[in-house]
């Protein structure tokens, strides 16, 4: 718990990372930043998908539409928060000369998006068969 509080404090004071270890090769820091930006793009796509489900699928039952919308929006929010945390943890590990951190988050995110996509396939196929 103490490590989590310390990590969150570093989110708002990244200059304090300079106090740890040695400065890594700038190419690694820039690669870490590109990874952060990829996570942010993913988060924005999930948020956009959540709004799209809500706005463009009004014929879905309310509970299904809201459930998918909330799932996508929550995944987007989690992805954005994870992006910051992952960037900071990787930067710290590089400065300390330690192994980069591992995470189950990509698997959880992939499975969650896959479940929502699978549900959408079922809904589309049921919608196509009902409209004939």
GIGI-V772708 format. One record per residue. SS is DSSP state (alpha for helix, beta for strand, coil for the rest). BURIAL is b if it has 16 or more other ideal C-beta (glycine too) atoms within 10 Angstrom, else e. D_FIRST is the distance of its C-alpha to the first C-alpha in Angstrom with 2 decimals. Layout:
BEGIN
ss | burial | d_first
SS | BURIAL | D_FIRST
SS | BURIAL | D_FIRST
END
This chain:
BEGIN
ss | burial | d_first
coil | e | 0.00
alpha | e | 3.81
alpha | e | 5.39
alpha | e | 5.11
alpha | e | 6.42
alpha | e | 8.70
alpha | e | 9.81
alpha | e | 10.75
alpha | e | 12.54
alpha | b | 14.44
alpha | e | 15.64
coil | e | 17.69
coil | e | 18.73
alpha | e | 19.50
alpha | e | 22.11
alpha | e | 19.52
alpha | b | 19.24
alpha | e | 22.72
alpha | e | 21.48
coil | e | 20.01
coil | e | 22.57
coil | e | 25.81
coil | e | 26.96
coil | b | 27.42
coil | e | 30.67
alpha | e | 30.76
alpha | e | 31.75
alpha | e | 28.37
alpha | b | 26.62
alpha | e | 29.13
alpha | e | 28.62
alpha | b | 24.86
alpha | e | 25.88
alpha | e | 28.36
alpha | e | 25.78
alpha | b | 23.67
alpha | e | 26.89
alpha | e | 27.65
alpha | b | 24.38
alpha | b | 25.29
alpha | e | 28.79
alpha | b | 27.53
alpha | b | 25.44
alpha | e | 28.60
alpha | e | 30.73
alpha | b | 28.60
alpha | b | 28.74
alpha | e | 32.47
alpha | b | 32.97
alpha | b | 31.41
alpha | e | 33.79
alpha | e | 36.65
alpha | b | 36.24
alpha | b | 36.25
alpha | e | 39.20
alpha | e | 41.41
coil | b | 41.23
coil | e | 42.42
coil | e | 44.46
coil | b | 41.47
coil | e | 40.79
alpha | e | 38.45
alpha | e | 35.68
alpha | e | 35.81
alpha | b | 35.87
alpha | e | 33.02
alpha | e | 30.93
alpha | b | 31.50
alpha | b | 31.01
alpha | e | 27.66
alpha | b | 26.53
alpha | b | 27.61
alpha | b | 26.19
alpha | e | 22.75
alpha | b | 22.90
alpha | b | 23.97
alpha | e | 21.16
alpha | b | 18.55
alpha | b | 20.54
alpha | b | 20.63
alpha | e | 16.90
alpha | b | 16.51
alpha | b | 19.30
alpha | b | 17.60
alpha | b | 14.39
alpha | b | 16.74
alpha | b | 19.05
alpha | b | 16.60
alpha | b | 15.16
alpha | b | 18.82
alpha | b | 20.07
alpha | b | 17.73
alpha | b | 18.74
alpha | b | 22.35
alpha | b | 22.28
alpha | e | 20.99
coil | e | 23.48
coil | e | 20.93
coil | e | 21.19
coil | e | 20.18
coil | e | 17.10
coil | e | 18.12
coil | e | 17.14
coil | e | 18.52
alpha | b | 18.55
alpha | e | 22.19
alpha | e | 23.35
alpha | e | 21.80
alpha | b | 23.24
alpha | e | 26.54
alpha | e | 26.89
alpha | b | 26.15
alpha | b | 28.70
alpha | e | 31.09
alpha | e | 30.97
alpha | b | 31.71
alpha | e | 34.45
alpha | e | 35.91
alpha | e | 36.05
alpha | e | 37.79
alpha | e | 40.32
alpha | e | 41.13
alpha | b | 41.54
alpha | e | 43.78
alpha | e | 45.87
alpha | e | 46.29
alpha | e | 47.21
alpha | e | 49.79
alpha | e | 51.39
alpha | e | 51.52
coil | e | 53.21
coil | e | 56.13
END
